[in-house]
Amino acid sequence: MLQKAIGKRVKELRIVKFDWNQEQLADRLGWDRTFISRVETGQQNITIQKLNELCNGLNVTLKDFFSTFDTPFIEEKEDDE
């Protein structure tokens, strides 16, 4: 759930702020486009260090990145039973 919310925010900032495609953002960051695609779709967990790099590339602070997250994310543990 949190991964998908982060991915949605990345995509939103990429498009709204710069009207970039994934390849343009990847080039700016020196990353592979598929990594950005996986982050945006919630398939890739991103470290706080990578998220900070991404925010720098999008010219937003981590605080601004998370400013739209108005509810806490509590993920339920799956029972092994």
C-alpha positions as CSV (number, residue, x, y, z in Angstrom):
1,M,0.0,0.0,0.0
2,L,2.7,2.5,0.9
3,Q,4.9,1.5,-2.1
4,K,1.9,2.2,-4.4
5,A,1.3,5.6,-2.8
6,I,5.0,6.6,-3.1
7,G,4.9,5.4,-6.8
8,K,1.8,7.4,-7.5
9,R,3.4,10.6,-6.0
10,V,6.6,10.1,-8.0
11,K,4.5,9.8,-11.2
12,E,2.4,12.8,-10.3
13,L,5.5,15.0,-9.6
14,R,7.3,13.8,-12.8
15,I,4.3,14.7,-15.0
16,V,2.9,17.8,-13.3
17,K,6.1,19.6,-12.5
18,F,8.1,18.8,-15.6
19,D,5.9,16.9,-18.1
20,W,8.7,14.4,-18.4
21,N,8.4,10.8,-19.4
22,Q,10.1,8.1,-17.4
23,E,13.1,8.1,-19.7
24,Q,13.7,11.8,-19.2
25,L,13.6,11.4,-15.4
26,A,15.9,8.4,-15.6
27,D,18.4,10.3,-17.7
28,R,18.4,13.2,-15.2
29,L,19.0,10.8,-12.3
30,G,21.4,8.4,-14.1
31,W,19.0,5.5,-13.4
32,D,17.5,2.9,-15.5
33,R,14.0,3.7,-16.8
34,T,12.7,0.3,-15.7
35,F,13.6,1.1,-12.1
36,I,11.5,4.2,-12.2
37,S,8.7,2.2,-13.8
38,R,8.8,-0.4,-11.0
39,V,8.8,2.4,-8.4
40,E,5.8,4.1,-10.0
41,T,3.8,0.9,-10.2
42,G,4.6,-0.1,-6.6
43,Q,6.6,-3.1,-7.7
44,Q,9.9,-1.8,-6.4
45,N,10.7,-0.8,-2.8
46,I,12.8,2.4,-2.8
47,T,15.3,3.2,-0.1
48,I,15.2,6.6,1.7
49,Q,18.6,7.4,0.0
50,K,17.2,6.7,-3.4
51,L,14.0,8.6,-2.6
52,N,16.1,11.6,-1.6
53,E,18.0,11.4,-4.9
54,L,14.8,11.3,-6.7
55,C,13.4,14.3,-4.8
56,N,16.5,16.2,-5.6
57,G,16.1,15.4,-9.3
58,L,12.5,16.6,-9.1
59,N,13.5,19.8,-7.1
60,V,11.3,18.9,-4.1
61,T,12.2,18.3,-0.5
62,L,11.3,15.0,1.2
63,K,8.9,17.1,3.3
64,D,7.1,18.4,0.2
65,F,7.2,14.9,-1.3
66,F,5.2,13.5,1.7
67,S,3.0,16.6,2.1
68,T,0.1,14.9,0.4
69,F,0.2,11.9,2.6
70,D,-2.4,12.9,5.1
71,T,-3.2,9.6,6.7
72,P,-0.8,7.1,8.4
73,F,0.0,3.9,6.5
74,I,-0.4,0.9,8.7
75,E,0.2,-2.3,6.9
76,E,-1.4,-5.4,8.3
77,K,0.8,-8.4,8.9
78,E,-0.2,-11.5,7.2
79,D,-0.9,-14.5,9.4
80,D,1.1,-17.6,8.6
81,E,-1.9,-19.8,9.4
